[in-house]
Amino acid sequence: MCGIVGYIGKRDVAPLLLEGLQRLEYRGYDSAGVVINSPKSGALKMVKAKGRVRDLEARVPKRFTGTTGIAHTRWATHGAPSDVNSHPHLDPENKVAVVHNGIVDNAAELRAKLEAEGVVFVSETDTEVITHLIARSQGDSLEEKVREALKVIEGTYGIAVMHADFADRIVVARNGSPVILGIGEKEMLVASDVAALIAHTRQVVTLNDGEMATLKADDFRTYTTSGTLTNATPEIVEWEAASYDMGGHDTYMHKEMSEQADAVDRVLRGRIDDRFSTVHLGGLNLDAREARGVRRIKILGCGTSYHAGMIGAGLIEELARIPADAEPASEFRYRNPVVDPDTLYIAVSQSGETYDVLAAVQELKRKGARVLGVVNVVGSAIAREADGGTYVHAGPEVCVVSTKCFTNTVVAFALLALHLGRIRDLSVADGKRIIEGLRKLPGQIAEILAMEPEIEKLAKEYAGAQSMMFIGRVRGYPVALEASLKLKEISYIHAEAYPASELKHGPLALIEPALPTVAIVPDDDLLEKNRAALEEIKARSGRILAVAHREQEKADHTIVVPKNEDELDPILMGIPLQLFAYHTALAMGRDIDKPRNLAKSVTVE
């Protein structure tokens, strides 16, 4: 969601901050701003703008120079997108500047108290409350001022603070929203996402919740909000700056879809054990005896990660014969769930920072549950909070909508299911069969991606639809859910997904020539059942696009994908529908990498 960038050092800071904001554009935002400390005047200078970073850049004057600054891209929560509501926020004396990701839950109460004391607010934001609290603090240092303000704040935050009277430092703090320090040579950086840092340094420190840091040009220190020093050790980021470039593609989404064969090869590499027809997942921290003691598995995720978890639950039940189900983390954490000591919980998140998933993990840990993480970002909050887990190794995913990370997450679940299955009752022969199927995936994905021209033509035929239905059964239903989500996210066409068996219980009322249906029809033991659903739709003059392993007579069009093992087919059947959504949106002139109202990493409720 919102993005933070900060720098202190010797370089001219404005161009560096603007470049950092551009690298964070993929997270989703509606306005942007930058503030610098001018060394000649000793005052803070600020520029803000509703719209894109390019709109902000156009407003920055030529003589906007300094060597310390913070910047922000805002995704509106409190107050509509506007110049005045965008960050940074300054106090009336222009001494304190704050950028903030997250939500201050008690903002209304604090605002009322400050107004009663004579403070005049200029924005509708919760962040301005933080600015005034820091400005009015009696602390002797900037660190003390920030610490005093945080004592009365309830909610989530990742903040960066500058003060004209303490021009040699930036103070940052984290509670539920990412804050990452970049360690340079006589310069320090801070950001909410490593993407903004990677062009300047690969040494990073990720703050924990309840942790603060002071950045100076030649040094940094970390400590808790109560003032206790912490021993943060820099880590080396495995990704390079080139990973965040488009690489000759028109959009990040297209680039990331095209990388899926290599990404899947990467998640498989070094993990397959042919001797025992299983896989090695060393980071699980779950030995064979503990694995055999698991009686149930609950998978928690949001959006695309939830859909990947649904496929993962099916794989675990089929291969490991452990009862498993998936649930939106946002629902789980509010329904006072029964936490069973024999249940293994798995948290799924591309960013590893999704707030609803992270909050669910923290609640589960509080209740003594064992939690594994399936995430893409090394060192992310969920990876650190969990007892163990596995990385999906998809590489950086910049487009707001997830493609390669979804695919790799499902493959990671296939590996986990195989691992658990071979510990329990899955035979050597079945283990070998699944391994052979996994090894086929990169080549089969490449085959599907080569079908793009054909899928593009189909997308143009369906781009005029006002609404679309997606259906599938058992293994195919989560694929239908994810394909429906992809279409609505980037094309803004209304789309619904249903189990194919549920059509007769209501959705058939919607079927007509103007409502196309996309049907997931794998060549498995439910083939005839799925074909019967196509018959029901065709009898009502419905238009059908099938994704199948062979041509479907009742479909108007069929995208034929390569056949793998039944359990692994869902991994392949979703990929042509990513391309379908992409080319539908392209035909409609949508901003594919930055769909309206959405953000990449959802770090607020």
C-alpha positions in Angstrom: 0.0 0.0 0.0 1.5 3.4 0.9 5.2 3.8 0.3 8.0 5.4 2.4 11.4 6.5 1.2 14.1 8.4 3.2 17.7 9.3 2.8 20.5 10.9 4.8 24.0 11.3 3.4 26.0 13.5 1.0 24.0 13.2 -2.2 21.4 15.6 -3.6 18.3 14.0 -2.0 15.3 15.1 -4.2 16.2 13.0 -7.3 17.0 10.0 -5.2 13.7 10.2 -3.3 11.7 10.6 -6.5 13.4 7.6 -8.0 12.5 5.6 -4.9 8.9 6.7 -5.1 8.8 5.5 -8.7 10.0 2.1 -7.6 7.2 2.0 -5.1 4.4 3.0 -7.6 3.4 -0.7 -8.0 2.2 -0.8 -4.4 -0.9 1.4 -5.3 -1.3 5.0 -4.3 -3.3 8.2 -5.1 -0.9 11.0 -4.1 2.7 11.7 -3.3 4.9 14.1 -1.5 8.5 14.9 -0.5 10.2 17.0 2.2 13.9 17.9 2.5 16.0 19.6 5.0 17.7 22.6 3.3 21.2 22.9 4.6 21.5 26.7 3.8 18.2 27.8 5.5 18.0 25.1 8.1 14.3 24.7 7.3 12.1 22.0 5.9 10.9 22.4 2.3 7.9 20.3 1.1 6.1 19.6 -2.2 3.0 17.4 -2.4 0.6 16.5 -5.2 -2.5 14.4 -5.8 -1.9 12.0 -8.6 1.1 10.1 -9.8 4.8 10.6 -8.9 5.3 12.3 -12.3 2.8 15.0 -11.2 4.8 15.5 -8.0 8.1 15.6 -10.0 6.6 18.3 -12.2 6.0 20.5 -9.2 9.4 20.2 -7.6 11.3 23.5 -8.2 14.8 23.4 -9.7 16.4 24.8 -6.5 15.0 22.1 -4.3 18.3 20.8 -2.8 19.3 19.1 0.4 21.0 16.0 1.6 18.3 14.7 4.0 14.7 13.9 3.1 11.7 11.7 3.4 9.0 11.0 0.8 5.7 9.1 0.5 3.1 7.6 -1.8 -0.3 7.6 -0.1 -3.2 5.2 -0.5 -6.2 7.0 1.0 -7.8 5.9 4.3 -8.6 9.0 6.3 -9.7 11.7 3.9 -10.1 11.7 0.1 -7.1 11.9 -2.2 -5.9 15.5 -2.3 -2.9 17.7 -2.2 -3.5 18.6 1.5 -4.2 15.0 2.6 -1.1 13.7 0.9 2.1 13.1 3.0 4.4 14.3 4.4 2.6 16.3 7.1 4.2 19.3 8.8 3.5 21.1 12.1 2.5 24.8 12.0 6.1 25.9 12.6 7.4 23.7 9.7 9.8 22.0 12.0 8.5 18.5 12.1 7.7 16.3 9.1 6.1 12.8 9.2 5.3 10.2 6.7 3.2 7.3 7.9 1.9 3.9 6.6 -0.9 2.3 8.6 -3.9 3.5 10.6 -4.1 5.3 13.9 -7.2 3.6 15.5 -7.7 6.3 18.1 -7.1 9.3 15.7 -10.5 10.8 16.3 -10.0 10.8 20.1 -6.5 12.3 19.9 -7.6 14.8 17.3 -10.5 16.1 19.5 -8.1 16.4 22.5 -5.5 18.3 20.4 -8.2 20.6 19.0 -9.4 21.4 22.5 -5.8 22.5 23.3 -5.9 24.9 20.3 -4.3 22.8 17.6 -5.7 23.6 14.1 -5.7 20.7 11.7 -5.3 21.3 8.0 -5.9 17.8 6.7 -8.4 15.0 7.4 -5.7 12.4 7.9 -4.8 10.4 11.0 -1.2 11.0 10.3 -1.4 14.7 11.1 -2.2 13.7 14.6 1.2 12.1 14.9 2.9 15.2 13.6 1.3 17.5 16.2 2.0 15.0 19.0 5.7 15.0 18.1 5.9 18.8 17.7 4.2 19.4 21.1 6.3 16.8 23.0 8.7 18.1 25.7 11.3 15.5 25.0 14.9 16.7 24.8 15.8 14.6 21.7 13.9 13.7 18.5 14.0 10.1 19.7 12.2 11.0 23.0 9.7 13.2 21.2 8.8 10.3 18.8 8.7 7.8 21.7 6.3 10.0 23.7 4.0 10.4 20.8 3.9 6.6 20.1 2.9 5.9 23.7 -0.5 7.4 23.1 -1.1 6.0 19.6 -3.1 2.9 19.1 -3.1 1.1 15.7 -0.5 0.3 13.1 2.3 2.4 11.8 5.5 2.6 9.9 6.8 6.1 10.3 9.8 8.3 9.3 10.3 11.6 11.1 12.5 14.6 10.4 12.9 17.7 12.7 14.6 21.0 11.7 16.2 21.2 15.1 17.8 17.7 14.7 18.9 18.0 11.2 21.6 15.2 11.5 19.1 12.4 11.8 15.9 10.6 10.7 14.0 8.7 13.3 11.8 5.7 12.2 9.5 3.3 14.0 7.4 0.2 13.2 4.3 -1.4 14.5 2.5 -3.7 12.0 3.8 -1.8 8.8 7.1 -2.6 7.2 10.2 -0.4 7.8 13.5 -1.4 6.2 16.8 0.3 6.7 19.3 0.5 3.9 23.0 0.5 5.0 25.2 2.4 2.6 28.7 3.9 2.6 28.5 7.1 4.7 24.8 7.3 3.8 21.7 5.6 5.2 18.3 4.9 3.6 14.9 3.8 4.8 11.9 2.5 2.9 8.8 0.4 3.4 9.9 -1.9 0.6 13.3 -3.1 -0.5 12.4 -2.1 -4.1 13.2 1.5 -3.2 16.6 0.6 -1.7 18.0 -2.0 -4.0 19.5 0.4 -6.5 21.7 1.9 -3.7 22.5 -0.9 -1.3 21.9 -4.6 -0.8 22.6 -4.4 3.0 19.3 -4.1 4.9 17.9 -4.2 8.4 14.2 -5.0 8.8 12.7 -3.6 11.9 10.5 -5.7 14.2 7.2 -4.5 15.6 7.8 -2.2 18.6 11.3 -1.3 17.3 12.7 2.2 16.3 15.9 3.3 14.6 17.9 6.5 14.3 19.6 7.0 11.0 22.6 9.3 10.6 24.8 9.7 7.5 27.6 7.5 9.0 25.7 5.3 11.5 22.5 3.8 12.6 21.2 2.3 15.8 18.1 0.3 16.7 16.1 0.2 19.9 12.7 -0.6 21.3 10.0 2.0 21.8 10.9 1.8 25.5 14.5 2.8 24.7 16.3 -0.6 25.1 19.0 -1.0 22.5 18.6 -3.9 20.0 21.4 -5.6 18.1 20.2 -5.4 14.5 22.5 -7.2 12.0 22.3 -6.2 8.3 21.3 -8.9 5.9 22.2 -9.1 2.2 19.2 -8.9 -0.2 19.3 -11.7 -2.8 17.5 -9.7 -5.5 19.2 -7.1 -7.7 18.0 -3.8 -9.1 17.5 -5.4 -12.6 14.8 -7.6 -11.1 12.6 -4.6 -10.7 13.0 -3.4 -14.4 10.5 -4.3 -17.1 13.1 -6.1 -19.2 11.7 -5.1 -22.5 8.1 -5.9 -21.7 5.3 -3.3 -21.9 4.0 -4.0 -18.4 5.3 -5.7 -15.3 2.4 -8.1 -15.4 3.4 -9.3 -18.8 7.0 -9.7 -17.7 6.0 -11.6 -14.6 3.7 -13.9 -16.4 6.5 -14.7 -18.9 8.9 -15.5 -16.0 6.7 -18.3 -14.6 8.5 -21.3 -16.2 11.8 -20.0 -14.7 10.2 -19.2 -11.4 8.8 -22.7 -11.0 12.1 -24.2 -11.9 13.6 -22.0 -9.1 11.2 -23.2 -6.4 11.9 -26.8 -7.3 15.6 -26.5 -7.6 17.6 -28.4 -5.0 14.5 -29.6 -3.2 13.7 -32.9 -4.9 15.0 -36.1 -3.3 14.8 -38.9 -5.9 16.2 -41.5 -3.6 13.2 -41.5 -1.3 10.7 -40.0 -3.8 10.2 -36.9 -1.6 11.4 -33.4 -1.2 13.6 -31.5 1.2 12.0 -28.4 2.9 14.6 -27.6 5.6 13.0 -24.4 6.8 9.8 -26.1 8.1 11.4 -26.9 11.5 8.9 -29.8 11.7 10.5 -33.2 12.2 8.8 -36.5 11.1 7.4 -37.3 14.5 5.8 -33.8 14.7 4.5 -34.1 11.2 2.8 -37.4 12.0 1.2 -35.8 15.0 -0.6 -33.2 12.9 -4.4 -34.0 12.8 -5.6 -31.1 10.8 -4.2 -28.2 8.7 -5.7 -24.7 8.5 -4.4 -22.4 5.8 -4.9 -18.6 6.1 -4.4 -16.0 3.4 -6.1 -13.1 1.7 -7.1 -12.6 -2.0 -4.9 -14.5 -4.3 -3.0 -16.1 -1.4 -6.3 -17.5 -0.1 -7.0 -19.0 -3.5 -3.5 -20.6 -3.5 -4.3 -21.9 0.0 -7.5 -23.5 -1.3 -5.5 -25.4 -3.9 -2.9 -26.2 -1.3 -5.5 -27.6 1.1 -6.7 -29.9 -1.7 -3.2 -31.1 -2.4 -2.5 -31.8 1.3 -5.8 -33.8 1.6 -5.1 -35.8 -1.5 -1.4 -36.5 -1.0 -1.0 -36.5 2.8 -4.5 -37.5 3.7 -4.6 -34.8 6.4 -7.9 -32.9 6.7 -7.2 -29.4 5.4 -9.1 -26.3 4.6 -8.4 -22.7 3.7 -10.0 -19.6 5.2 -9.6 -15.8 4.6 -7.3 -14.6 7.4 -9.4 -11.5 7.8 -12.5 -13.6 8.8 -10.5 -16.1 10.9 -9.1 -13.6 13.2 -12.4 -12.1 14.1 -14.6 -15.1 14.6 -13.0 -16.3 17.9 -11.8 -19.6 16.4 -11.1 -22.7 18.4 -7.3 -23.2 18.3 -6.5 -26.9 18.4 -3.1 -28.0 19.6 -3.1 -30.8 17.0 -3.8 -28.4 14.1 -0.9 -27.0 12.0 -1.6 -23.5 10.8 -0.1 -22.2 7.6 0.0 -18.4 6.8 0.2 -17.5 3.1 1.3 -14.0 1.9 3.3 -12.9 -1.1 4.7 -9.9 0.7 4.9 -11.5 4.1 3.5 -8.3 5.5 -0.3 -8.6 4.8 -1.7 -7.2 8.0 -4.7 -9.5 8.4 -2.5 -12.5 7.9 0.2 -11.2 10.2 -2.4 -10.4 12.9 -3.8 -13.9 12.6 -0.3 -15.3 13.0 0.3 -13.2 16.1 -3.1 -14.3 17.7 -2.3 -17.9 16.9 1.1 -17.7 18.5 -0.4 -16.0 21.5 -2.6 -19.1 21.9 0.2 -21.5 21.6 -0.4 -22.7 18.0 2.3 -23.9 15.6 2.4 -21.7 12.6 4.3 -22.1 9.3 4.7 -19.4 6.7 4.6 -19.7 2.9 5.9 -16.3 1.7 7.9 -14.8 -1.1 9.9 -12.1 0.7 12.8 -13.3 2.8 12.9 -11.7 6.2 9.4 -10.4 6.1 7.3 -10.1 9.2 5.3 -13.3 8.7 8.6 -15.2 8.0 10.0 -13.9 11.2 6.9 -14.5 13.3 6.3 -18.1 12.1 7.8 -21.2 13.7 9.1 -22.3 10.3 8.0 -22.4 6.7 9.1 -22.2 3.1 9.9 -19.4 0.7 8.3 -19.6 -2.8 11.3 -18.0 -4.6 9.2 -16.3 -7.2 11.5 -13.2 -7.3 10.2 -9.6 -7.1 6.6 -9.2 -8.3 5.9 -5.5 -9.1 2.5 -5.6 -10.7 -0.3 -5.1 -8.2 -2.0 -8.3 -9.3 -0.2 -11.6 -8.6 0.7 -14.1 -11.3 4.0 -15.8 -10.9 3.8 -15.6 -7.1 0.4 -17.3 -7.2 1.8 -20.1 -9.4 4.9 -20.6 -7.2 2.9 -20.6 -4.1 0.7 -23.4 -5.4 3.9 -25.3 -6.4 5.3 -24.8 -2.9 2.1 -26.3 -1.5 2.6 -29.3 -3.8 6.0 -29.7 -2.4 4.7 -29.5 1.2 1.9 -31.9 0.5 4.4 -34.4 -1.0 6.7 -34.0 1.9 3.9 -34.7 4.4 2.5 -37.5 2.3 5.8 -39.4 2.2 6.2 -39.0 5.9 2.7 -40.5 6.3 1.1 -42.9 3.9 1.9 -41.8 0.3 3.6 -44.7 -1.5 7.0 -44.5 -3.2 5.3 -45.0 -6.6 2.9 -42.1 -6.0 5.8 -39.9 -4.7 7.7 -40.7 -7.9 4.7 -39.9 -10.0 4.2 -36.5 -8.4 7.9 -35.7 -8.7 7.8 -36.5 -12.4 4.8 -34.2 -12.8 6.5 -31.4 -10.9 9.5 -31.7 -13.2 7.3 -31.3 -16.3 5.7 -28.1 -15.0 8.3 -25.5 -16.3 8.2 -27.0 -19.9 4.4 -27.2 -19.8 4.1 -23.6 -18.6 6.4 -22.5 -21.5 4.0 -24.3 -23.9 1.0 -22.4 -22.5 2.8 -19.1 -22.6 3.6 -19.8 -26.3 -0.2 -19.8 -26.9 -0.5 -16.1 -26.1 -1.4 -15.0 -29.6 -4.3 -17.4 -29.7 -5.5 -16.3 -26.2 -5.2 -12.6 -27.2 -7.6 -13.2 -30.0 -10.1 -14.8 -27.7 -9.7 -12.0 -25.1 -10.7 -9.4 -27.8 -13.8 -11.4 -28.6 -14.9 -11.4 -24.9 -13.7 -7.9 -24.0 -17.2 -6.4 -24.7 -18.9 -8.5 -21.9 -20.4 -6.6 -19.0 -20.1 -9.6 -16.7 -18.7 -13.1 -16.8 -19.2 -16.3 -14.9 -16.3 -18.7 -13.9 -17.0 -22.3 -12.9 -15.1 -25.3 -11.8 -15.5 -28.4 -9.6 -13.2 -29.5 -6.7 -9.7 -28.9 -8.1 -11.1 -26.5 -10.6 -13.1 -24.3 -8.3 -10.2 -22.4 -6.7 -8.8 -21.9 -10.3 -12.1 -20.3 -11.2 -12.0 -18.1 -8.2 -8.5 -16.8 -9.0 -9.3 -16.4 -12.7 -12.4 -14.4 -11.8 -10.4 -12.2 -9.4 -7.7 -11.6 -12.1 -10.3 -10.4 -14.6 -12.1 -8.1 -12.2 -8.9 -6.7 -10.8 -7.4 -5.4 -14.1 -10.3 -5.2 -16.6 -13.0 -4.0 -14.1 -15.5 -6.4 -15.7 -17.8 -7.9 -13.1 -17.0 -11.5 -12.6 -18.3 -14.2 -10.3 -17.0 -17.7 -9.6 -19.1 -20.7 -8.6 -18.7 -24.4 -8.1 -20.1 -25.9 -11.3 -22.3 -28.2 -9.3 -24.0 -25.1 -7.8 -25.3 -23.6 -11.0 -28.7 -25.3 -10.7 -29.1 -23.9 -7.2 -29.4 -20.3 -8.4 -26.8 -18.9 -10.8 -28.5 -20.6 -13.8 -31.0 -17.7 -13.6 -28.2 -15.4 -14.8 -27.3 -17.4 -17.9 -28.0 -15.7 -21.2 -26.1 -15.0 -24.4 -24.7 -11.7 -23.0 -23.2 -13.5 -20.0 -20.2 -15.6 -21.0 -19.1 -18.5 -18.8 -15.4 -19.6 -18.4 -15.4 -23.3 -17.4 -12.5 -25.2 -15.9 -12.8 -28.7 -17.4 -9.8 -30.9 -16.4 -9.5 -34.5 -17.8 -10.0 -36.2 -14.4 -12.7 -38.3 -12.7 -15.1 -35.3 -12.8 -14.9 -34.8 -16.5 -18.4 -36.0 -17.3 -19.9 -34.0 -14.4 -18.2 -30.8 -15.8 -19.5 -31.6 -19.2 -23.0 -31.9 -17.8 -22.7 -28.3 -16.5 -21.7 -27.2 -20.0 -24.9 -28.8 -21.3 -26.9 -26.9 -18.7 -25.4 -23.6 -19.8 -25.7 -24.3 -23.5 -29.4 -25.3 -23.2 -30.0 -21.7 -21.9 -28.1 -20.2 -24.9 -25.0 -19.4 -22.7 -21.7 -18.7 -24.4 -18.8 -20.9 -23.1 -15.0 -20.6 -23.1 -13.5 -23.8 -21.7 -10.0 -24.4 -20.4 -9.5 -28.1 -20.8 -7.2 -30.9 -21.8 -9.1 -31.5 -25.0 -11.6 -29.7 -27.2 -15.0 -29.5 -25.6 -17.9 -30.0 -28.0 -20.4 -27.8 -26.1 -17.9 -24.9 -25.7 -17.8 -22.0 -28.2 -14.0 -21.8 -27.6 -11.6 -24.1 -25.9 -8.1 -23.3 -24.6 -6.3 -26.7 -24.6 -3.6 -27.0 -22.0 -1.0 -29.8 -21.5 -2.0 -32.6 -19.2 -0.1 -33.3 -16.0 -1.0 -35.4 -13.0 -4.5 -34.8 -11.8 -3.4 -33.3 -8.6 -1.1 -30.8 -10.3 -3.4 -29.8 -13.2 -4.7 -26.7 -11.4 -1.2 -25.2 -11.5 -1.4 -25.1 -15.3 -5.0 -24.4 -15.9 -4.9 -21.0 -14.3 -2.0 -19.6 -16.4 -4.0 -19.2 -19.7 -6.6 -17.3 -17.7 -4.0 -14.9 -16.5 -3.2 -14.1 -20.1 -6.9 -13.9 -20.9 -7.4 -11.3 -18.2 -4.3 -9.4 -19.3 -5.4 -9.1 -22.9 -9.0 -8.4 -22.0 -7.8 -5.4 -19.9 -5.3 -4.4 -22.6 -8.1 -4.3 -25.2 -10.1 -2.1 -22.9 -7.3 0.3 -22.3 -6.8 -0.3 -18.6 -3.8 0.6 -16.5 -2.8 -3.0 -16.0 0.1 -2.6 -13.5 -1.8 -0.1 -11.3 -5.5 -1.0 -11.3 -7.8 1.5 -9.7 -8.4 1.4 -5.9 -6.0 -1.5 -5.3 -2.6 -1.8 -3.6 0.0 -4.5 -3.9 0.8 -5.1 -0.2 -2.3 -4.6 2.0 -0.8 -3.6 5.3 -4.0 -2.1 6.8 -7.3 -3.8 7.7 
